[in-house]
Each structure stands twice: as structure tokens, then as C-alpha cells.
Amino acid sequence: MKRILGIGNALVDIMTLIDNDSILEELALPKGSMQLVDAGRSADIKAATEYFPGTRASGGSAANTIHGLAMLGAETGFIGSIGNDSTGDFFENDLIKAGVKTNLKRRNTHSGTSVILVSKDTERTFATHLGAAVELDAADLDPLEFRNYDILYLEGYLINNFLFTETACKIARESGMSIALDLASYNVVEEHLPSFREITEKYVDILFANEQEALKFTGYPPEKALALLSELCRIAVLKTGSEGSLIKSGNELVRINAVKANCIDTTGAGDLYAAGFLYGFASELDLPACGAIGSLMAGRVIEVVGARMDSTRFLSLKKEVGKLSARKET
């Protein structure tokens, strides 16, 4: 099985279930938005919501994907930046416990956190303090750290540092790795479209996008957007929420149905879809199998709060993935 190396913002997610959206108004957080906040505002938001029930888990888009892959049994690694604090320790230990080989740069800045306020209708509102997470630099990348892996997985939020992103892609290419990129967020795509287009055209083999991100990238609705994206890379994957997903590679077009699920919280659905798809890809399965495993992972994670599932749920998932893999191979 191919080995996967992830690079992304190392964050600790603080999942908070709110019983009334009035708290969002009090905190001036538009419902459903992702707001970047400084350390002081982050502390204020945590204090104002501490009486709501919540959980804590290591997070960040790429870290969620890598964690999911590791829990399925894939050999994985993760490069990120954390602070010299208990939050950073928590992040690292959470990945190590899952079996991820970590390569984390320690900084004097506080570790990044993301307060995720989940409304009763499952809509998520993010208040993210990036902290040490964004202190990765191109000079931090050592080609030796790439040589034991076959696939590089990048989250789109890294595009803010174009030199870092391109350096990682160049090292991966020189190491003979396949490169997968998730576009991360429609507003990030809109702000950095030329950079995304350059990285995708020059380096990306597998591109993950949802409908909003694909629209911002191409200016077209799903199927037309997918066709255009597939001209830029080897495999284009378009996630369409409850309608499933579309995958295109050359002349092959695959439609994947969404898995029936009791949706509680959609946090991490895209990240875990990528984990399932890449697990199939790393196992050298065909595109329908890759998509089916991705859909399964997304469907199961939305049945829990947060982007992380416990080991019991993963034991069940591994059995389901095994059945999908065996059926698609015959």
C-alpha cells in the first residue's frame, strides 16, 4: 500500500454545541462563517462559550484527513507547526495515538485553535486563531522527510504561503510522489485563484473541491466545472454534499451516491471523504471504489460531533471498507 504524507495547519478544534444562535450575534460571528481572530479575541470567545458542552481534538483540514487514513491502517506522516505549550502537546499526542508519524516544528507562539460553534441545525461557525500553525516556512522542508512516502496531500489553506506550497510540490515531484490538493474553502479560492491555478496545472494529480470551490475556480456549475478541472489534473473529484460526488479522469466519469446517515454535524465531511478516497487510491483500487470509500467515511463522520471518530467506529468502518475493496477488485 502506498504511504501518504500530509502537510497543513496544525490546529486543535474546540467543538462547542450551542443551544441558541443568539450567542453568535453577541460575539459578532456571522452564522456559518469562518472568521480568523487574534489571540485576545480567541480567548474571549472561549470564555463566553465555556459553559456549553464541547469536546477537543487535534484538527486542521489535512490533519483530519491524515488521522482518518491512519485509523484505517494506512502508513502516514504529517508536517506542521505547533507551539511549545500543552495545546501543541495535545495535538501531537492525538496524531501519534492514531499511528501518524509526526514531524512538527515547535515555535514560541501559542498553538493554533479553532472554536467551532455548532448550531442546533448542524450549521458550523468557526473562530480560528492560527497562531503557530502558519509559521511553516519553505526552509522547514527537508527532502529526506518526503522520501519514505508515495503521496503528498496538501490543504488549500497553505496557498497563503505560495513559496512554501510550491517548494513542497517541487520536492514531492523530485521524490516521485503523486500530489493531492484540497481547495479548502471557496473564499480562499476566490482570493488566491491565480496561485491555485498555477499549482494545479504544474503539480497536482488529484484535486478535491466542493461545489462552491469549483464554482469560484471555474465560474461554472458542477458538471461543467468538473470537466474543466479534469483538464488541469489527472483526477478531479467534486463533492456535492447530500447528492454524493463526481469523479473524472480523462474520459472516465464516475457518479458516487452519498451514504445514508443520521447527520448531527457536518464538520470534517470533506476531510474524511478525502481520507477514504486516498485510502482507495493508495490501495490501487479503481475510481468507483475510491469514491465509495470516500462517501462511506464522509457519511459516518457526520453522525458524530467533530471531525474525529473513535476507535470503535473505525473498527466497524475498516470492516465496511474491506468489503468495498474486495467487491470492487473482483
C-alpha positions in Angstrom: 0.0 0.0 0.0 1.3 3.5 -0.8 2.2 5.8 2.0 0.8 9.3 2.5 2.4 12.4 3.8 0.2 15.3 4.8 1.1 19.0 5.3 -1.3 21.5 6.8 -2.2 23.9 9.5 -1.9 22.2 12.9 -4.9 23.2 15.0 -6.8 22.0 18.0 -10.5 22.0 17.3 -12.8 23.0 20.2 -16.2 21.7 19.2 -18.9 23.6 21.0 -22.7 22.7 20.8 -24.7 25.9 21.2 -28.4 25.8 22.2 -29.2 29.2 20.7 -27.8 31.2 17.9 -28.1 34.4 19.9 -24.6 33.8 21.2 -23.3 34.2 17.6 -24.9 37.6 17.5 -23.4 38.6 20.8 -19.9 37.5 19.6 -20.5 39.2 16.2 -19.8 35.9 14.4 -21.9 35.5 11.2 -23.6 32.1 11.3 -21.8 29.7 9.0 -18.7 31.8 8.5 -15.1 31.1 9.2 -13.5 34.1 11.0 -9.8 34.5 11.6 -9.3 36.0 15.1 -6.3 37.1 17.1 -5.2 35.6 20.4 -7.2 38.0 22.6 -10.5 37.6 20.7 -10.0 33.8 20.6 -9.7 33.9 24.4 -12.8 36.0 24.8 -14.8 33.6 22.6 -13.6 30.6 24.6 -14.6 32.3 27.8 -18.0 33.3 26.5 -18.8 29.7 25.4 -17.2 27.6 28.0 -20.5 26.7 29.7 -21.7 24.9 26.5 -21.0 21.2 26.1 -18.0 20.5 24.0 -15.1 18.3 23.0 -11.5 18.9 22.0 -9.5 17.1 19.2 -6.5 17.8 17.1 -7.7 19.3 13.9 -6.9 21.2 10.7 -8.1 20.0 7.3 -5.0 18.0 6.3 -4.5 16.6 9.8 -8.1 15.4 9.8 -7.5 13.5 6.6 -4.2 12.0 7.7 -5.8 11.0 11.0 -8.6 9.2 9.2 -6.1 7.4 6.9 -4.0 6.3 9.8 -7.1 4.9 11.7 -7.9 2.9 8.6 -4.4 1.4 8.8 -2.5 3.4 6.2 1.1 4.4 6.8 1.0 8.2 7.2 3.1 11.2 8.2 2.3 14.8 9.0 4.3 18.0 8.8 3.0 21.1 10.7 3.9 23.8 13.2 2.8 24.0 16.8 3.7 26.0 19.9 5.7 24.9 22.9 2.6 24.5 25.0 0.1 22.0 26.3 -2.2 22.6 23.3 0.7 21.6 21.0 1.4 18.6 23.1 -2.3 17.6 22.8 -2.2 17.9 19.0 0.9 15.8 18.6 -0.2 13.1 21.0 -3.5 12.8 19.3 -1.9 12.1 16.0 0.7 9.7 17.5 -2.0 7.8 19.2 -3.6 7.2 15.8 -0.4 5.9 14.4 0.7 9.0 12.4 4.5 9.7 12.2 4.7 13.4 13.2 7.2 15.9 12.1 6.1 19.1 14.0 8.1 22.3 14.2 7.9 23.8 17.7 7.5 27.6 18.0 7.4 30.1 20.8 4.0 31.3 19.5 0.8 29.8 21.0 -0.5 26.7 19.2 -3.4 27.4 16.8 -7.0 26.6 17.9 -10.4 26.7 16.1 -13.5 27.2 18.1 -16.3 25.6 16.2 -19.8 26.6 17.3 -22.3 24.0 16.1 -25.9 25.3 16.0 -29.0 23.0 16.5 -29.5 22.8 12.7 -25.8 21.5 12.5 -24.6 24.7 10.8 -21.0 25.4 11.9 -19.4 28.8 12.7 -15.7 29.0 13.0 -13.5 31.3 15.1 -9.9 30.4 14.2 -6.7 31.6 15.8 -3.9 30.2 13.6 -1.1 31.0 15.9 2.0 28.8 15.4 0.2 26.9 12.6 1.1 29.4 10.0 4.7 29.7 10.8 5.8 26.9 8.5 8.5 28.2 6.1 9.9 26.7 2.9 13.2 26.3 4.8 11.5 23.9 7.1 11.0 21.4 4.3 13.7 18.7 4.2 13.6 16.4 1.1 14.6 13.5 3.3 11.3 13.8 5.1 9.5 13.0 1.8 11.5 10.0 0.6 9.5 7.4 2.6 6.2 8.4 1.1 4.4 8.0 -2.2 1.6 10.6 -2.0 1.7 14.2 -0.8 -1.6 15.6 0.5 -1.9 19.4 0.9 -4.7 21.5 2.2 -5.6 24.6 0.2 -5.2 26.9 3.2 -1.4 26.7 2.7 -1.8 28.7 -0.5 -1.4 31.8 1.6 2.3 31.0 1.5 2.8 30.3 -2.2 6.6 29.7 -1.9 6.1 27.1 0.8 3.4 25.3 -1.2 5.4 25.3 -4.4 8.5 24.1 -2.6 6.6 21.2 -1.1 5.3 20.3 -4.5 8.7 20.5 -6.2 10.2 18.2 -3.5 7.4 15.8 -3.9 7.8 15.7 -7.7 11.5 15.2 -7.4 10.8 12.3 -5.0 8.4 10.7 -7.5 5.3 11.3 -5.4 1.7 11.8 -6.5 0.3 15.1 -5.3 -3.3 15.6 -4.0 -4.7 19.0 -3.1 -8.0 20.0 -1.5 -9.2 23.5 -2.4 -10.2 24.1 1.3 -12.7 27.0 1.1 -14.5 29.0 -1.6 -13.3 32.3 -0.2 -9.7 31.1 -0.2 -10.1 30.0 -3.8 -11.5 33.4 -4.7 -8.7 35.3 -3.0 -5.9 33.1 -4.4 -7.3 31.9 -7.8 -4.1 32.6 -9.9 -2.0 30.7 -7.3 -4.3 27.7 -7.2 -4.4 27.6 -11.0 -0.6 27.6 -11.3 -0.1 24.9 -8.6 -2.9 22.7 -10.1 -1.6 23.0 -13.7 2.0 22.4 -12.8 1.9 19.8 -10.0 -1.5 18.4 -8.9 -2.5 14.8 -9.7 -5.7 14.6 -7.6 -7.8 17.7 -7.0 -10.7 17.8 -4.4 -13.3 20.5 -4.5 -16.9 21.1 -3.3 -19.5 22.9 -5.5 -18.7 26.4 -4.1 -15.0 26.0 -4.6 -15.4 24.6 -8.1 -17.6 27.5 -9.0 -15.1 30.0 -7.8 -12.3 28.2 -9.6 -14.1 27.8 -13.0 -17.1 30.1 -12.9 -19.3 27.1 -13.9 -21.9 24.8 -12.2 -20.8 21.3 -11.1 -20.6 19.1 -14.3 -19.0 21.8 -16.4 -16.7 22.8 -13.6 -15.7 19.1 -13.2 -14.9 18.9 -16.9 -12.7 21.9 -16.8 -10.9 20.8 -13.6 -10.2 17.4 -15.0 -8.3 19.1 -17.9 -5.8 20.5 -15.3 -5.0 17.3 -13.4 -5.1 13.5 -13.6 -8.2 13.1 -11.3 -10.8 15.7 -10.4 -13.1 15.0 -7.5 -16.2 17.2 -7.0 -18.0 16.7 -3.7 -21.7 17.6 -3.9 -22.9 17.1 -0.4 -26.1 15.0 0.1 -26.1 14.3 -3.7 -22.8 12.4 -3.4 -19.8 13.1 -5.6 -18.5 13.2 -9.2 -15.1 11.9 -10.2 -13.5 12.5 -13.7 -10.2 11.2 -15.0 -9.7 11.6 -18.8 -12.8 10.2 -20.4 -14.0 8.3 -17.3 -16.8 9.9 -15.3 -18.0 8.3 -12.1 -21.0 9.2 -10.0 -21.0 8.2 -6.4 -24.1 8.3 -4.2 -24.0 9.7 -0.7 -24.3 7.2 2.2 -27.5 7.3 4.2 -26.6 8.9 7.5 -28.2 10.5 10.6 -26.5 13.8 10.2 -25.5 15.5 13.5 -22.6 17.7 12.5 -21.0 18.1 9.0 -17.6 19.1 10.4 -14.9 17.1 8.7 -17.1 15.5 6.0 -14.9 16.7 3.1 -11.7 15.9 5.0 -12.8 12.3 5.7 -14.1 11.9 2.1 -10.5 12.7 1.0 -9.2 10.2 3.6 -11.4 7.4 2.2 -10.7 8.3 -1.5 -6.9 8.4 -0.8 -7.1 5.1 1.1 -8.6 3.5 -2.1 -6.1 5.3 -4.3 -3.2 4.2 -2.1 -4.5 0.6 -2.3 -4.6 0.9 -6.1 -8.4 0.5 -6.3 -10.4 1.8 -9.2 -12.2 5.2 -9.1 -15.6 3.8 -8.2 -14.1 2.0 -5.2 -12.1 5.1 -4.2 -15.3 7.2 -4.3 -17.4 4.7 -2.5 -14.9 4.5 0.4 -14.7 8.3 0.5 -18.5 8.5 0.6 -18.6 6.0 3.4 -16.1 7.9 5.5 -18.0 11.2 5.0 -21.3 9.6 5.9 -20.0 8.1 9.1 -18.2 11.2 10.4 -21.3 13.4 10.1 -23.0 11.1 12.6 -20.7 12.3 15.4 -19.7 15.7 16.7 -16.4 16.9 15.3 -14.1 15.6 12.6 -12.7 12.7 14.6 -14.4 9.3 15.1 -13.5 6.9 18.0 -11.7 3.6 17.6 -14.9 1.6 18.0 -16.5 3.4 15.0 -13.3 2.9 13.0 -13.3 -0.9 13.7 -16.7 -1.1 12.1 -15.5 1.2 9.2 -12.5 -0.9 8.5 -14.8 -3.9 8.0 -17.0 -2.0 5.6 -14.0 -0.6 3.7 -12.6 -4.2 3.5 -15.9 -5.4 1.9 -16.0 -2.4 -0.6 -12.4 -3.1 -1.5 -12.9 -6.8 -2.1 -16.1 -6.3 -4.1 -14.5 -3.7 -6.4 -11.5 -5.8 -7.0 -13.5 -8.8 -8.2 
